[in-house]
Structures are given as structure tokens and as C-alpha cells.
Amino acid sequence: MPGRNVEQEFDTLKADFGKLSSDLVRLTEAMRDLTGDGAQDYLAKLRSVMSQANEDAHAAAAALGTRGREGIAAVEHQVRERPLVSILICFGVGLVIGKLIDR
């Protein structure tokens, strides 16, 4: 009987090793998928998002530059139309800032 018990244990051990081998094959395939196509898809999506963010930033900077130039043009126009009022406003703002700095 002791010989039979060892044979059963050996058969069980062979079956367990076979199952372990197939599990390792599946794990290796899953890791390959994760690092292969899955990673490439993730990188492609990340590049797409970064490209869109870059385009949005350039568009926002262009819009901000345009609005800034429009604002400067409007101020220049007001100074040309009312130079005395503009000088008095600048003088008043300078006084206020001077008083705030002295405190």
C-alpha cells in the first residue's frame, strides 16, 4: 500500500505542475498584452490628449494676445482723444499708489 500512496502523490504532483505551467503561460500572455498593445493604446491616447492640450494652450495664448492688443489700442485711443484727462488719471493713480506704499 505505501507504494500506491506515493504513486498517487506523484500523479497529483504532475497534475499540479501541469496546471502551474498553463497558469504561467496565461500570465505571460496577459503581461505581454498589458505591455504590448495595451501600453501602445494608452500611449497613443496620452499623446492625443497632450496634443489637444497643446493646441488649446496655443489658441488661448493667441486669443489673450489679441485681447491684449485690443485693450492697448483702446487705451491709446482714449489718451489721444483726451490727453489732459489721461494725465490727471495717471497722476491720481500715482498718488494713491504712493500713499499705499508709504503705509
VEXDREN-2710 file (C-alpha; in Angstrom, 1 decimal):
% VEXDREN-2710
k/r/px/py/pz
1/MET/0.0/0.0/0.0
2/PRO/2.8/2.5/0.7
3/GLY/3.9/2.3/-2.9
4/ARG/0.4/3.1/-4.2
5/ASN/0.2/6.2/-2.0
6/VAL/3.5/7.5/-3.4
7/GLU/2.2/6.9/-7.0
8/GLN/-1.0/8.9/-6.2
9/GLU/1.1/11.7/-4.7
10/PHE/3.3/11.7/-7.8
11/ASP/0.3/11.8/-10.1
12/THR/-1.2/14.7/-8.1
13/LEU/2.2/16.5/-8.2
14/LYS/2.4/16.0/-12.0
15/ALA/-1.1/17.4/-12.4
16/ASP/-0.3/20.4/-10.2
17/PHE/2.8/21.1/-12.2
18/GLY/0.8/20.9/-15.4
19/LYS/-1.7/23.4/-14.0
20/LEU/1.1/25.6/-12.8
21/SER/2.7/25.5/-16.3
22/SER/-0.6/26.5/-18.0
23/ASP/-1.2/29.3/-15.4
24/LEU/2.3/30.7/-16.2
25/VAL/1.6/30.6/-19.9
26/ARG/-1.7/32.6/-19.3
27/LEU/0.1/35.0/-17.0
28/THR/2.9/35.6/-19.6
29/GLU/0.3/36.2/-22.3
30/ALA/-1.5/38.6/-20.1
31/MET/1.7/40.5/-19.3
32/ARG/2.6/40.6/-23.0
33/ASP/-0.9/42.1/-23.8
34/LEU/-0.5/44.6/-21.0
35/THR/2.9/45.8/-22.0
36/GLY/2.3/45.4/-25.7
37/ASP/-0.9/46.6/-27.3
38/GLY/-2.4/47.9/-24.1
39/ALA/0.6/50.1/-23.4
40/GLN/0.7/51.3/-27.0
41/ASP/-3.0/52.2/-26.9
42/TYR/-2.5/54.1/-23.6
43/LEU/0.5/56.0/-25.1
44/ALA/-1.5/56.8/-28.2
45/LYS/-4.4/58.2/-26.1
46/LEU/-1.9/60.1/-23.9
47/ARG/-0.2/61.7/-27.0
48/SER/-3.6/62.6/-28.4
49/VAL/-4.7/64.3/-25.1
50/MET/-1.3/66.1/-24.9
51/SER/-1.6/67.3/-28.5
52/GLN/-5.1/68.6/-27.9
53/ALA/-4.0/70.4/-24.7
54/ASN/-1.1/72.0/-26.6
55/GLU/-3.4/73.2/-29.3
56/ASP/-5.8/74.6/-26.7
57/ALA/-3.0/76.4/-25.0
58/HIS/-1.8/78.0/-28.2
59/ALA/-5.3/79.1/-29.1
60/ALA/-5.8/80.6/-25.6
61/ALA/-2.5/82.4/-25.9
62/ALA/-3.4/83.8/-29.3
63/ALA/-6.8/84.9/-28.0
64/LEU/-5.2/86.5/-25.0
65/GLY/-2.7/88.3/-27.2
66/THR/-5.4/89.6/-29.4
67/ARG/-7.5/90.9/-26.5
68/GLY/-4.3/92.5/-25.0
69/ARG/-3.6/94.3/-28.2
70/GLU/-7.2/95.4/-28.5
71/GLY/-7.1/96.8/-24.9
72/ILE/-3.8/98.7/-25.6
73/ALA/-5.3/100.1/-28.8
74/ALA/-8.4/101.3/-26.8
75/VAL/-6.2/102.9/-24.1
76/GLU/-4.1/104.6/-26.8
77/HIS/-7.2/105.9/-28.5
78/GLN/-8.6/107.3/-25.2
79/VAL/-5.3/109.0/-24.4
80/ARG/-5.2/110.6/-27.9
81/GLU/-8.8/111.8/-27.6
82/ARG/-8.5/113.1/-24.0
83/PRO/-4.8/113.7/-23.1
84/LEU/-5.5/116.0/-20.2
85/VAL/-7.9/113.7/-18.5
86/SER/-5.5/110.8/-19.1
87/ILE/-2.7/112.7/-17.4
88/LEU/-4.9/113.6/-14.5
89/ILE/-6.0/110.0/-14.1
90/CYS/-2.4/108.8/-14.1
91/PHE/-1.4/111.4/-11.6
92/GLY/-4.3/110.4/-9.3
93/VAL/-3.4/106.7/-9.6
94/GLY/0.2/107.5/-8.8
95/LEU/-0.8/109.4/-5.7
96/VAL/-2.9/106.6/-4.4
97/ILE/-0.2/104.0/-5.0
98/GLY/2.3/106.3/-3.3
99/LYS/0.1/106.6/-0.3
100/LEU/-0.4/102.9/-0.1
101/ILE/3.3/102.2/-0.3
102/ASP/4.1/104.7/2.4
103/ARG/2.0/102.8/4.9
END
